Amino acid sequence: MELKKAALMADLSKIAYLDEQACRDQVINLGYGEFAWFDNEGTQAFACRKSNANNIFIVFRGTEPNQMKDILADVKAWRKPAREKGLIHFGFAQAIDKVYDNIVQWLSEQKLDGERNITCTGHSLGAALATIMASRLDANELYTFGSPRIGNRAFVKEMNNDGIKHYRFVNNNDIVTKVPFPIRFVHHGELVYINHHGNIRKMSLWQRLKDQWRGRMRALAKGQPFDGIFDHSMDLYYQKVQNVFIQSQK
Protein backbone atom coordinates (compact mmCIF):
# COMPACT_ATOMS: atom_id res chain seq x y z
CA MET A 1 0.00 0.00 0.00
CA GLU A 2 1.21 3.48 -0.88
CA LEU A 3 0.61 5.92 1.98
CA LYS A 4 0.72 8.82 -0.47
CA LYS A 5 -2.16 7.32 -2.45
CA ALA A 6 -4.03 6.41 0.74
CA ALA A 7 -3.80 10.05 1.83
CA LEU A 8 -5.15 11.17 -1.56
CA MET A 9 -8.04 8.70 -1.36
CA ALA A 10 -8.89 9.94 2.14
CA ASP A 11 -8.86 13.50 0.79
CA LEU A 12 -11.17 12.62 -2.11
CA SER A 13 -13.53 10.67 0.15
CA LYS A 14 -13.77 13.72 2.42
CA ILE A 15 -14.34 16.05 -0.55
CA ALA A 16 -17.23 13.81 -1.69
CA TYR A 17 -19.36 15.20 1.16
CA LEU A 18 -19.30 18.69 -0.37
CA ASP A 19 -21.90 19.98 -2.82
CA GLU A 20 -21.24 19.47 -6.53
CA GLN A 21 -19.62 22.84 -7.27
CA ALA A 22 -17.39 22.85 -4.20
CA CYS A 23 -16.41 19.26 -4.92
CA ARG A 24 -15.59 20.09 -8.54
CA ASP A 25 -13.50 23.12 -7.52
CA GLN A 26 -11.43 21.19 -5.00
CA VAL A 27 -10.83 18.24 -7.30
CA ILE A 28 -9.74 20.52 -10.15
CA ASN A 29 -7.45 22.38 -7.72
CA LEU A 30 -5.79 19.03 -7.01
CA GLY A 31 -4.95 18.80 -10.70
CA TYR A 32 -7.71 16.53 -11.98
CA GLY A 33 -9.06 18.42 -14.98
CA GLU A 34 -11.49 15.69 -16.06
CA PHE A 35 -14.41 15.61 -13.63
CA ALA A 36 -17.92 14.13 -13.67
CA TRP A 37 -20.61 14.34 -10.99
CA PHE A 38 -23.30 11.69 -10.51
CA ASP A 39 -26.40 12.27 -8.39
CA ASN A 40 -29.58 10.22 -8.55
CA GLU A 41 -32.21 9.65 -5.87
CA GLY A 42 -29.88 10.12 -2.92
CA THR A 43 -26.76 8.40 -4.28
CA GLN A 44 -23.85 10.74 -5.05
CA ALA A 45 -20.45 10.02 -6.58
CA PHE A 46 -17.84 11.62 -8.77
CA ALA A 47 -15.16 10.42 -11.16
CA CYS A 48 -11.97 12.25 -12.03
CA ARG A 49 -8.66 11.88 -13.79
CA LYS A 50 -5.80 14.06 -14.89
CA SER A 51 -5.90 15.07 -18.54
CA ASN A 52 -3.94 12.65 -20.74
CA ALA A 53 -3.68 10.17 -17.86
CA ASN A 54 -5.07 6.65 -17.56
CA ASN A 55 -5.55 6.69 -13.76
CA ILE A 56 -9.25 7.12 -12.99
CA PHE A 57 -10.68 7.63 -9.51
CA ILE A 58 -14.32 6.85 -8.70
CA VAL A 59 -15.40 8.30 -5.36
CA PHE A 60 -18.68 7.71 -3.50
CA ARG A 61 -20.29 9.89 -0.85
CA GLY A 62 -21.14 8.18 2.43
CA THR A 63 -24.18 8.23 4.66
CA GLU A 64 -25.66 11.64 5.44
CA PRO A 65 -27.65 11.40 8.70
CA ASN A 66 -30.23 13.94 7.49
CA GLN A 67 -30.91 12.02 4.27
CA MET A 68 -33.60 9.38 4.74
CA LYS A 69 -32.63 7.58 1.51
CA ASP A 70 -29.10 7.04 2.86
CA ILE A 71 -30.48 5.69 6.12
CA LEU A 72 -32.86 3.36 4.30
CA ALA A 73 -30.00 2.06 2.16
CA ASP A 74 -28.09 1.20 5.35
CA VAL A 75 -30.94 -0.61 7.09
CA LYS A 76 -32.09 -2.81 4.16
CA ALA A 77 -29.74 -5.51 5.41
CA TRP A 78 -31.23 -8.53 3.69
CA ARG A 79 -29.27 -10.15 0.87
CA LYS A 80 -29.68 -10.41 -2.89
CA PRO A 81 -27.60 -12.04 -5.64
CA ALA A 82 -24.63 -9.95 -6.79
CA ARG A 83 -24.11 -9.35 -10.52
CA GLU A 84 -20.91 -11.38 -10.24
CA LYS A 85 -21.12 -14.17 -7.67
CA GLY A 86 -22.41 -14.50 -4.15
CA LEU A 87 -24.87 -12.38 -2.18
CA ILE A 88 -24.66 -8.71 -1.23
CA HIS A 89 -26.50 -6.24 0.99
CA PHE A 90 -29.81 -5.31 -0.68
CA GLY A 91 -29.75 -1.63 0.29
CA PHE A 92 -26.20 -1.09 -0.95
CA ALA A 93 -26.93 -2.81 -4.27
CA GLN A 94 -30.08 -0.73 -4.71
CA ALA A 95 -28.16 2.49 -4.01
CA ILE A 96 -25.33 1.86 -6.48
CA ASP A 97 -27.72 0.84 -9.25
CA LYS A 98 -28.96 4.44 -9.27
CA VAL A 99 -25.65 5.76 -10.65
CA TYR A 100 -23.90 2.68 -12.04
CA ASP A 101 -25.01 3.00 -15.67
CA ASN A 102 -24.11 6.70 -15.79
CA ILE A 103 -20.64 6.03 -14.43
CA VAL A 104 -20.08 3.23 -16.94
CA GLN A 105 -21.23 5.55 -19.73
CA TRP A 106 -18.75 8.24 -18.62
CA LEU A 107 -15.96 5.67 -18.52
CA SER A 108 -16.76 4.55 -22.06
CA GLU A 109 -16.44 8.15 -23.27
CA GLN A 110 -12.92 8.64 -21.91
CA LYS A 111 -10.29 8.65 -24.63
CA LEU A 112 -7.30 6.94 -23.11
CA ASP A 113 -3.90 6.09 -24.53
CA GLY A 114 -3.52 2.56 -23.19
CA GLU A 115 -5.31 0.53 -20.54
CA ARG A 116 -7.32 2.34 -17.91
CA ASN A 117 -6.34 2.03 -14.24
CA ILE A 118 -9.36 2.37 -11.96
CA THR A 119 -9.30 3.02 -8.22
CA CYS A 120 -12.55 3.17 -6.24
CA THR A 121 -12.87 4.80 -2.83
CA GLY A 122 -15.37 6.06 -0.29
CA HIS A 123 -16.34 6.30 3.37
CA SER A 124 -19.17 4.55 5.24
CA LEU A 125 -22.02 3.89 2.79
CA GLY A 126 -19.66 5.27 0.15
CA ALA A 127 -17.15 2.55 1.04
CA ALA A 128 -19.80 -0.11 0.48
CA LEU A 129 -20.75 1.36 -2.90
CA ALA A 130 -17.09 1.67 -3.90
CA THR A 131 -16.59 -2.01 -3.10
CA ILE A 132 -19.52 -3.12 -5.25
CA MET A 133 -18.39 -0.83 -8.06
CA ALA A 134 -14.85 -2.24 -7.86
CA SER A 135 -16.21 -5.77 -8.08
CA ARG A 136 -18.32 -4.96 -11.16
CA LEU A 137 -15.55 -3.13 -13.00
CA ASP A 138 -12.70 -5.41 -11.88
CA ALA A 139 -11.00 -2.25 -10.62
CA ASN A 140 -7.26 -2.24 -10.00
CA GLU A 141 -7.45 -0.91 -6.45
CA LEU A 142 -9.94 -0.11 -3.73
CA TYR A 143 -9.44 2.13 -0.67
CA THR A 144 -12.26 2.19 1.87
CA PHE A 145 -12.68 4.07 5.14
CA GLY A 146 -15.08 2.91 7.85
CA SER A 147 -16.69 0.30 5.63
CA PRO A 148 -19.54 -1.92 6.79
CA ARG A 149 -19.65 -5.57 5.71
CA ILE A 150 -21.11 -5.90 2.22
CA GLY A 151 -21.43 -9.48 1.01
CA ASN A 152 -21.13 -13.14 1.85
CA ARG A 153 -18.07 -15.37 1.54
CA ALA A 154 -18.82 -16.24 -2.11
CA PHE A 155 -18.83 -12.53 -3.00
CA VAL A 156 -15.55 -11.97 -1.18
CA LYS A 157 -13.99 -15.02 -2.84
CA GLU A 158 -14.94 -13.71 -6.29
CA MET A 159 -13.32 -10.34 -5.52
CA ASN A 160 -10.18 -12.18 -4.42
CA ASN A 161 -10.23 -14.23 -7.63
CA ASP A 162 -10.41 -10.99 -9.62
CA GLY A 163 -7.23 -9.81 -7.89
CA ILE A 164 -8.68 -6.52 -6.65
CA LYS A 165 -6.30 -4.90 -4.16
CA HIS A 166 -8.45 -3.59 -1.32
CA TYR A 167 -7.05 -1.57 1.58
CA ARG A 168 -9.77 -1.40 4.24
CA PHE A 169 -9.07 1.32 6.83
CA VAL A 170 -10.60 0.88 10.28
CA ASN A 171 -10.21 3.56 12.93
CA ASN A 172 -10.01 1.98 16.40
CA ASN A 173 -13.62 1.53 17.63
CA ASP A 174 -15.49 2.59 14.49
CA ILE A 175 -18.89 0.99 15.04
CA VAL A 176 -19.92 0.92 11.38
CA THR A 177 -17.13 -1.54 10.56
CA LYS A 178 -18.85 -4.03 12.89
CA VAL A 179 -22.17 -4.17 10.99
CA PRO A 180 -24.09 -5.93 9.56
CA PHE A 181 -23.38 -8.80 11.91
CA PRO A 182 -20.95 -11.50 10.75
CA ILE A 183 -21.78 -14.96 9.36
CA ARG A 184 -24.27 -13.63 6.78
CA PHE A 185 -21.87 -10.80 5.86
CA VAL A 186 -18.06 -10.79 5.93
CA HIS A 187 -15.38 -8.21 5.22
CA HIS A 188 -13.18 -8.15 2.13
CA GLY A 189 -9.72 -6.70 1.75
CA GLU A 190 -6.55 -6.11 3.72
CA LEU A 191 -7.27 -4.58 7.10
CA VAL A 192 -5.39 -1.34 7.71
CA TYR A 193 -5.96 -0.75 11.41
CA ILE A 194 -5.49 2.68 13.01
CA ASN A 195 -4.89 2.33 16.74
CA HIS A 196 -6.07 4.70 19.46
CA HIS A 197 -2.80 6.66 19.18
CA GLY A 198 -3.53 7.34 15.50
CA ASN A 199 -0.83 5.00 14.14
CA ILE A 200 -1.26 2.28 11.54
CA ARG A 201 -0.28 -1.04 13.12
CA LYS A 202 -0.53 -4.71 12.21
CA MET A 203 -2.12 -6.35 15.24
CA SER A 204 -3.58 -9.70 16.18
CA LEU A 205 -7.26 -9.87 17.10
CA TRP A 206 -6.35 -9.93 20.79
CA GLN A 207 -4.08 -6.90 20.42
CA ARG A 208 -6.85 -4.99 18.62
CA LEU A 209 -9.34 -5.84 21.35
CA LYS A 210 -6.96 -4.46 23.97
CA ASP A 211 -6.30 -1.36 21.88
CA GLN A 212 -10.04 -0.80 21.40
CA TRP A 213 -10.56 -1.02 25.17
CA ARG A 214 -7.86 1.58 25.69
CA GLY A 215 -9.55 3.75 23.07
CA ARG A 216 -12.87 3.55 24.94
CA MET A 217 -11.23 4.45 28.25
CA ARG A 218 -9.40 7.37 26.64
CA ALA A 219 -12.63 8.60 25.04
CA LEU A 220 -14.52 8.44 28.35
CA ALA A 221 -11.75 10.44 30.01
CA LYS A 222 -12.31 13.09 27.33
CA GLY A 223 -16.07 13.08 27.89
CA GLN A 224 -16.83 11.15 24.67
CA PRO A 225 -19.25 8.37 25.67
CA PHE A 226 -20.04 7.31 22.10
CA ASP A 227 -16.53 6.40 20.98
CA GLY A 228 -17.68 4.03 18.23
CA ILE A 229 -19.67 6.79 16.53
CA PHE A 230 -16.93 9.40 17.03
CA ASP A 231 -14.31 7.10 15.49
CA HIS A 232 -16.43 6.75 12.33
CA SER A 233 -15.96 10.41 11.34
CA MET A 234 -14.45 10.89 7.87
CA ASP A 235 -12.73 14.01 9.17
CA LEU A 236 -10.96 11.82 11.72
CA TYR A 237 -9.95 9.25 9.13
CA TYR A 238 -8.61 12.06 6.95
CA GLN A 239 -6.60 13.61 9.79
CA LYS A 240 -5.08 10.32 10.91
CA VAL A 241 -4.16 9.05 7.46
CA GLN A 242 -2.64 12.42 6.56
CA ASN A 243 -0.64 12.45 9.80
CA VAL A 244 0.68 8.93 9.18
CA PHE A 245 1.72 9.92 5.66
CA ILE A 246 3.43 13.13 6.85
CA GLN A 247 5.31 11.23 9.55
CA SER A 248 6.48 8.67 6.98
CA GLN A 249 8.14 11.49 4.98
CA LYS A 250 10.32 12.63 7.89
C-alpha positions as CSV (number, residue, x, y, z in Angstrom):
1,M,0.0,0.0,0.0
2,E,1.2,3.5,-0.9
3,L,0.6,5.9,2.0
4,K,0.7,8.8,-0.5
5,K,-2.2,7.3,-2.5
6,A,-4.0,6.4,0.7
7,A,-3.8,10.0,1.8
8,L,-5.2,11.2,-1.6
9,M,-8.0,8.7,-1.4
10,A,-8.9,9.9,2.1
11,D,-8.9,13.5,0.8
12,L,-11.2,12.6,-2.1
13,S,-13.5,10.7,0.2
14,K,-13.8,13.7,2.4
15,I,-14.3,16.0,-0.5
16,A,-17.2,13.8,-1.7
17,Y,-19.4,15.2,1.2
18,L,-19.3,18.7,-0.4
19,D,-21.9,20.0,-2.8
20,E,-21.2,19.5,-6.5
21,Q,-19.6,22.8,-7.3
22,A,-17.4,22.8,-4.2
23,C,-16.4,19.3,-4.9
24,R,-15.6,20.1,-8.5
25,D,-13.5,23.1,-7.5
26,Q,-11.4,21.2,-5.0
27,V,-10.8,18.2,-7.3
28,I,-9.7,20.5,-10.1
29,N,-7.5,22.4,-7.7
30,L,-5.8,19.0,-7.0
31,G,-5.0,18.8,-10.7
32,Y,-7.7,16.5,-12.0
33,G,-9.1,18.4,-15.0
34,E,-11.5,15.7,-16.1
35,F,-14.4,15.6,-13.6
36,A,-17.9,14.1,-13.7
37,W,-20.6,14.3,-11.0
38,F,-23.3,11.7,-10.5
39,D,-26.4,12.3,-8.4
40,N,-29.6,10.2,-8.5
41,E,-32.2,9.6,-5.9
42,G,-29.9,10.1,-2.9
43,T,-26.8,8.4,-4.3
44,Q,-23.8,10.7,-5.0
45,A,-20.5,10.0,-6.6
46,F,-17.8,11.6,-8.8
47,A,-15.2,10.4,-11.2
48,C,-12.0,12.2,-12.0
49,R,-8.7,11.9,-13.8
50,K,-5.8,14.1,-14.9
51,S,-5.9,15.1,-18.5
52,N,-3.9,12.7,-20.7
53,A,-3.7,10.2,-17.9
54,N,-5.1,6.7,-17.6
55,N,-5.6,6.7,-13.8
56,I,-9.2,7.1,-13.0
57,F,-10.7,7.6,-9.5
58,I,-14.3,6.8,-8.7
59,V,-15.4,8.3,-5.4
60,F,-18.7,7.7,-3.5
61,R,-20.3,9.9,-0.8
62,G,-21.1,8.2,2.4
63,T,-24.2,8.2,4.7
64,E,-25.7,11.6,5.4
65,P,-27.7,11.4,8.7
66,N,-30.2,13.9,7.5
67,Q,-30.9,12.0,4.3
68,M,-33.6,9.4,4.7
69,K,-32.6,7.6,1.5
70,D,-29.1,7.0,2.9
71,I,-30.5,5.7,6.1
72,L,-32.9,3.4,4.3
73,A,-30.0,2.1,2.2
74,D,-28.1,1.2,5.3
75,V,-30.9,-0.6,7.1
76,K,-32.1,-2.8,4.2
77,A,-29.7,-5.5,5.4
78,W,-31.2,-8.5,3.7
79,R,-29.3,-10.1,0.9
80,K,-29.7,-10.4,-2.9
81,P,-27.6,-12.0,-5.6
82,A,-24.6,-10.0,-6.8
83,R,-24.1,-9.4,-10.5
84,E,-20.9,-11.4,-10.2
85,K,-21.1,-14.2,-7.7
86,G,-22.4,-14.5,-4.1
87,L,-24.9,-12.4,-2.2
88,I,-24.7,-8.7,-1.2
89,H,-26.5,-6.2,1.0
90,F,-29.8,-5.3,-0.7
91,G,-29.8,-1.6,0.3
92,F,-26.2,-1.1,-0.9
93,A,-26.9,-2.8,-4.3
94,Q,-30.1,-0.7,-4.7
95,A,-28.2,2.5,-4.0
96,I,-25.3,1.9,-6.5
97,D,-27.7,0.8,-9.3
98,K,-29.0,4.4,-9.3
99,V,-25.7,5.8,-10.6
100,Y,-23.9,2.7,-12.0
101,D,-25.0,3.0,-15.7
102,N,-24.1,6.7,-15.8
103,I,-20.6,6.0,-14.4
104,V,-20.1,3.2,-16.9
105,Q,-21.2,5.6,-19.7
106,W,-18.7,8.2,-18.6
107,L,-16.0,5.7,-18.5
108,S,-16.8,4.6,-22.1
109,E,-16.4,8.2,-23.3
110,Q,-12.9,8.6,-21.9
111,K,-10.3,8.7,-24.6
112,L,-7.3,6.9,-23.1
113,D,-3.9,6.1,-24.5
114,G,-3.5,2.6,-23.2
115,E,-5.3,0.5,-20.5
116,R,-7.3,2.3,-17.9
117,N,-6.3,2.0,-14.2
118,I,-9.4,2.4,-12.0
119,T,-9.3,3.0,-8.2
120,C,-12.6,3.2,-6.2
121,T,-12.9,4.8,-2.8
122,G,-15.4,6.1,-0.3
123,H,-16.3,6.3,3.4
124,S,-19.2,4.5,5.2
125,L,-22.0,3.9,2.8
126,G,-19.7,5.3,0.1
127,A,-17.2,2.6,1.0
128,A,-19.8,-0.1,0.5
129,L,-20.7,1.4,-2.9
130,A,-17.1,1.7,-3.9
131,T,-16.6,-2.0,-3.1
132,I,-19.5,-3.1,-5.2
133,M,-18.4,-0.8,-8.1
134,A,-14.9,-2.2,-7.9
135,S,-16.2,-5.8,-8.1
136,R,-18.3,-5.0,-11.2
137,L,-15.5,-3.1,-13.0
138,D,-12.7,-5.4,-11.9
139,A,-11.0,-2.3,-10.6
140,N,-7.3,-2.2,-10.0
141,E,-7.4,-0.9,-6.4
142,L,-9.9,-0.1,-3.7
143,Y,-9.4,2.1,-0.7
144,T,-12.3,2.2,1.9
145,F,-12.7,4.1,5.1
146,G,-15.1,2.9,7.9
147,S,-16.7,0.3,5.6
148,P,-19.5,-1.9,6.8
149,R,-19.7,-5.6,5.7
150,I,-21.1,-5.9,2.2
151,G,-21.4,-9.5,1.0
152,N,-21.1,-13.1,1.9
153,R,-18.1,-15.4,1.5
154,A,-18.8,-16.2,-2.1
155,F,-18.8,-12.5,-3.0
156,V,-15.5,-12.0,-1.2
157,K,-14.0,-15.0,-2.8
158,E,-14.9,-13.7,-6.3
159,M,-13.3,-10.3,-5.5
160,N,-10.2,-12.2,-4.4
161,N,-10.2,-14.2,-7.6
162,D,-10.4,-11.0,-9.6
163,G,-7.2,-9.8,-7.9
164,I,-8.7,-6.5,-6.7
165,K,-6.3,-4.9,-4.2
166,H,-8.4,-3.6,-1.3
167,Y,-7.0,-1.6,1.6
168,R,-9.8,-1.4,4.2
169,F,-9.1,1.3,6.8
170,V,-10.6,0.9,10.3
171,N,-10.2,3.6,12.9
172,N,-10.0,2.0,16.4
173,N,-13.6,1.5,17.6
174,D,-15.5,2.6,14.5
175,I,-18.9,1.0,15.0
176,V,-19.9,0.9,11.4
177,T,-17.1,-1.5,10.6
178,K,-18.9,-4.0,12.9
179,V,-22.2,-4.2,11.0
180,P,-24.1,-5.9,9.6
181,F,-23.4,-8.8,11.9
182,P,-20.9,-11.5,10.7
183,I,-21.8,-15.0,9.4
184,R,-24.3,-13.6,6.8
185,F,-21.9,-10.8,5.9
186,V,-18.1,-10.8,5.9
187,H,-15.4,-8.2,5.2
188,H,-13.2,-8.2,2.1
189,G,-9.7,-6.7,1.8
190,E,-6.6,-6.1,3.7
191,L,-7.3,-4.6,7.1
192,V,-5.4,-1.3,7.7
193,Y,-6.0,-0.7,11.4
194,I,-5.5,2.7,13.0
195,N,-4.9,2.3,16.7
196,H,-6.1,4.7,19.5
197,H,-2.8,6.7,19.2
198,G,-3.5,7.3,15.5
199,N,-0.8,5.0,14.1
200,I,-1.3,2.3,11.5
201,R,-0.3,-1.0,13.1
202,K,-0.5,-4.7,12.2
203,M,-2.1,-6.3,15.2
204,S,-3.6,-9.7,16.2
205,L,-7.3,-9.9,17.1
206,W,-6.3,-9.9,20.8
207,Q,-4.1,-6.9,20.4
208,R,-6.8,-5.0,18.6
209,L,-9.3,-5.8,21.3
210,K,-7.0,-4.5,24.0
211,D,-6.3,-1.4,21.9
212,Q,-10.0,-0.8,21.4
213,W,-10.6,-1.0,25.2
214,R,-7.9,1.6,25.7
215,G,-9.5,3.7,23.1
216,R,-12.9,3.6,24.9
217,M,-11.2,4.5,28.2
218,R,-9.4,7.4,26.6
219,A,-12.6,8.6,25.0
220,L,-14.5,8.4,28.3
221,A,-11.8,10.4,30.0
222,K,-12.3,13.1,27.3
223,G,-16.1,13.1,27.9
224,Q,-16.8,11.2,24.7
225,P,-19.3,8.4,25.7
226,F,-20.0,7.3,22.1
227,D,-16.5,6.4,21.0
228,G,-17.7,4.0,18.2
229,I,-19.7,6.8,16.5
230,F,-16.9,9.4,17.0
231,D,-14.3,7.1,15.5
232,H,-16.4,6.7,12.3
233,S,-16.0,10.4,11.3
234,M,-14.5,10.9,7.9
235,D,-12.7,14.0,9.2
236,L,-11.0,11.8,11.7
237,Y,-9.9,9.2,9.1
238,Y,-8.6,12.1,7.0
239,Q,-6.6,13.6,9.8
240,K,-5.1,10.3,10.9
241,V,-4.2,9.0,7.5
242,Q,-2.6,12.4,6.6
243,N,-0.6,12.4,9.8
244,V,0.7,8.9,9.2
245,F,1.7,9.9,5.7
246,I,3.4,13.1,6.8
247,Q,5.3,11.2,9.5
248,S,6.5,8.7,7.0
249,Q,8.1,11.5,5.0
250,K,10.3,12.6,7.9
